[in-house]
Amino acid sequence: MSRRYSFLVLFVLLAGCSFAPGGTPTASPEPPPDVEVSLTNAANATYDMEALLLPRPADRARVTFANGSTGEVGNLSDIEGVGLYGPVVDDGVNPSAVEPAAVEPLDTRVYRRVGPRSSVSSTFDSPPRGAALFVVVTGDEGVYLWATATCGERDALSAFDVEIRDVGPGLSVGCESLSVDTRGTARTAPG
């Protein structure tokens, strides 16, 4: 089985910490933010997208091909930010489906038949700390791309945007800080 991987990492960090009296950094008392997910289709074709909210990053993905064969891709949780994959081709046959292996989704958003020059968005409310996204975009030829999004142990996922263009996809992730490393960062608060 021959496999081809495309890969892109883009990471955006948004501030979200607070300081207690006396200047000691503390974690934000607020729960993780909601996760905004969007798909913008700036291309000339129609696409579907499935976004799965996972309780933790998936380490492996199961790929099913149009000819019925299957395979697995591993080491996905080693990537913080956005991991862009695919499509993985099996002897010239495109994948028809990709799903996380060994991690059950908490919630799913499905966008069907997103036409040219249109966009859709929605929100995953109250995700747990450490949540991740697993996204699959399909077109008429099968899986166009699949991606993972995570922000690591100290930050919470707050946004994930997919843009499909005729020249290729663009992905971005937003993360909100939930804690601060206090080693060497203490400051005296004014007053």
Salt bridges, closest charged atoms under 4 A:
ASP48 OD2 - ARG112 NH1 3.82
GLU72 OE1 - ARG60 NE 2.90
GLU99 OE2 - ARG62 NE 2.97
ASP107 OD2 - ARG109 NH1 2.92
ASP140 OD1 - ARG113 NH1 3.96
GLU163 OE1 - ARG165 NH1 3.81
ASP181 OD2 - ARG154 NH1 3.89
ASP181 OD2 - ARG183 NH2 2.40
